[in-house]
Amino acid sequence: MIIKRSTQLLAALLLIMMVSLACGTFQVGIISSDENPPQEAATEDPSFGDVFSSDSEQPSDVQTIEDITTEPSIDNGETEVPPDEMENVDSVLHKIVYVGNQGNLWVLSLPDGESIQLTTDATTPEGDGTVPDLMITYSLPKISSDGRYVAVRRDEGHAVEYGLDFSFSLMVYDVETTEAVQVYDQHSIGYDWKPGSNLLAFAPAFSEEYFATRGQPDASFAESILGFDMETRTAGELVPPEGGYALSSPVWSPDGRYLAFQEVLGYEGSGYFAYYDFESSTYQSWEEAIGLFDWSPDGTKIIYDRLTYTATGDERIFIRDLIGGAEQMITTDITSGYGFAPAFSPHGDRIAYFAHDGVRDFEVYSLYIRILSGGDTVKIGEFSNIDQPEWSTDGSLLIFSSGTYGSQQIIKVSVEDSSYSVVAEGSFPTIATLSD
């Protein structure tokens, strides 16, 4: 079983578009960590669009349209990683947020190993499978690049005659104060922090009317991607549905210039890949579906698989220029089985991905790291029930979770020597790398 990460959420072997079919009102409020009701509501700021402009919190070396090459070449391997950036890993502070096997959120600091529990109210079934009258679960956390805030999905189920009646919310927790903020009071279909800021992009659930016309999308019910700024506690529209489709699964480019997302075509499977350029204020769609993807460090290329629904057994991994490029296959060394879940290293010199040989147990996958310049591929190990790997921003570590449900483990891979170790018990890890 493949569990997709919070960058492209809500799936196992597919980008699942299961949503709450009840249409509700978008609400923002602040609640305390002891689950009191919202104390104050944040209003939608008419000037909120300024927060999302390309001039806001952008690195000085952000590229312009003219700087982006359209030549279909794999040139990311030309980046040389200075030796000192791969050394003294223990002097760098990493914060890993994950869901413990008892259901609560934890923050693990490396290399010191200090752990902090962020939530205490999660409940899990008893050993005999008995479900409690109140079932609270957390999933798919995503940490901001400064390590301060954690966005997470919170589901709350109350016992009814025939099971549990669930309500959903998108929460943000302050790692320093443990304050909790309810950003959205329904089921969200994807969220991501803008790098270098505390701006959270998220996709709200769409109403049942969106597919009411013979199962075809109704543009009049298409939902935008919204944003919530933790510093100002204001919310607003980030990307309108210009293509006539509801939008889901937002993922920021590393420089914050682009926001990629999917145009929702159906309840299940991947939609069309599309993105919004905040520098030129333009909306672009590839008008084709791709599976799990990741940005190149400079934001000019996309690496992706073709796992748009369940695996067919012949999926490969490709790279393509964001603008005007033709795709090129990277995993030419896969002769049987399939590759999926690619992740670009922050230096652009290598990729990590999983592969299945098409022969063994379908829940066992091999993790590989490939150096793009020379094409060398290193097999790290074999794992089960995995999620998409995530790199630390300094490129020294790779994290993911593996193992049977209820006893999953957080795996840390050291890129320097290709070794791996278990650092915690849990699932859905997300990492932020902080300055010394």
Buried (B, 14 or more C-beta within 10 A) or exposed (E): EBBBBBBBBBBEBBBBBEBBBEBEEEBBBBBEBEEEEBEEEBEEBEEBEEBBEBEBBBEEEBBEEEEBBEEBEBBBBEBEBEEEBBEEBEEBBBBBBBBBBBBBBBBBBBEEEEEBEBBEBBBBEEEEEEBEEEBBBBBBBBBBBBBBBBBBBBBBBEEEEEEBEEBBBBBBBBBEEBBBBBBBBBBBBBBBBBBBBBBBBBBBBBBEEBBEEEEEBBEEBBBBBBBBBBEEBBBBBBBEBBBEBBBBBBBBBBBBBBBBBBBBBEEBBBBBBBBBBBBEEEBBBBEEBBBBBBBBBBBBBBBBBBBBBEBEEEBBBBBBBBBEBEBBEBBEEBEEBBBBBBBBBBBBBBBBBBBBBBEEEBEBBBBBBBBBBEEEBEEBBBBBBBBBBBBBBBBBBBBBBBBEEEEBBBBBBBBEEBEBEEBBBBBBBBBBBBEE
